[in-house]
Amino acid sequence: MAKNLVSIEIKKIPVDVEIPDLGYLEIADLALQVEKEMIRLQKEEDVIDTLKQALIVAMQFAAKAYLKDLQEGGKQKEDSARLDQIITKLQNTLGTQK
């Protein structure tokens, strides 16, 4: 049996989910965000099919996570390059570079 199974409802559809490292409040907040986006799609873009709404929202969330990972990866590379430059400068200053 799942440890942190949370029962939520999105557009009157009950769903039991477990997301590691997230508690009830975080999962409920995510469910609310999903529901709001699904309602927006229905109103503004005339997407009636609930499954299609859910898939579009899932792709939007996945794209945001993907772009965030890319940005963080780029930042890590920049930080690593800066650290390498600092190490090289320190080694040159201390005369320890071989």
ZAMARGU-4260 file (C-alpha; in steps of 0.2 Angstrom, whole numbers, plus 5000, padded with zeros to 4 digits):
<rodrens>
0) 5000/5000/5000 | 5006/5018/4996 | 5014/5028/5010 | 5007/5045/5006 | 4992/5042/4995
5) 4982/5058/4993 | 4964/5058/4987 | 4961/5074/4976 | 4948/5079/4964 | 4951/5088/4947
10) 4935/5094/4938 | 4924/5082/4948 | 4936/5067/4944 | 4942/5059/4960 | 4961/5054/4959
15) 4972/5045/4971 | 4990/5050/4969 | 5007/5048/4978 | 5021/5060/4974 | 5037/5056/4983
20) 5043/5071/4994 | 5026/5080/4993 | 5013/5081/5006 | 4994/5084/5005 | 4995/5103/5004
25) 5008/5103/4990 | 4998/5089/4980 | 4982/5098/4983 | 4990/5115/4977 | 4996/5106/4961
30) 4979/5099/4958 | 4971/5116/4959 | 4984/5123/4947 | 4980/5109/4935 | 4961/5111/4937
35) 4962/5130/4934 | 4972/5127/4918 | 4960/5114/4912 | 4946/5127/4915 | 4955/5140/4906
40) 4958/5129/4891 | 4939/5125/4891 | 4934/5143/4891 | 4947/5152/4881 | 4952/5139/4869
45) 4936/5129/4868 | 4944/5113/4872 | 4930/5102/4879 | 4937/5085/4880 | 4943/5082/4898
50) 4957/5070/4892 | 4963/5082/4879 | 4963/5096/4892 | 4973/5085/4904 | 4986/5080/4891
55) 4988/5098/4886 | 4991/5104/4904 | 5003/5089/4907 | 5013/5095/4892 | 5013/5113/4898
60) 5020/5107/4915 | 5032/5095/4907 | 5039/5109/4896 | 5041/5121/4911 | 5050/5108/4920
65) 5061/5104/4905 | 5066/5122/4902 | 5069/5124/4921 | 5081/5109/4920 | 5090/5116/4905
70) 5092/5133/4913 | 5099/5125/4929 | 5110/5114/4919 | 5117/5129/4910 | 5120/5138/4926
75) 5129/5124/4933 | 5141/5123/4918 | 5144/5142/4920 | 5147/5140/4938 | 5159/5126/4935
80) 5168/5136/4922 | 5170/5150/4934 | 5176/5139/4947 | 5189/5131/4935 | 5195/5149/4931
85) 5197/5154/4949 | 5206/5137/4953 | 5218/5141/4939 | 5221/5159/4945 | 5224/5153/4962
90) 5236/5139/4956 | 5246/5152/4946 | 5246/5164/4960 | 5252/5151/4972 | 5264/5143/4960
95) 5257/5126/4962 | 5252/5123/4944 | 5262/5109/4936
</rodrens>
